[in-house]
């Protein structure tokens, strides 16, 4: 029973470390997508104004 409690504690510690890093990767991905969308809008606006 003690072994199971130790394993559960280790999994909890690893999850506590991994979840914030995963959230950071998700946020960075969303930021990159927003930057790409803004760049595409600028390109389309430039093309529309020059034609």
Buried (B, 14 or more C-beta within 10 A) or exposed (E): EEEEEEEEEEEEEEEEEEEEEEEEEEEEEEEEEEEEEEEEEEEEEEEEEEE
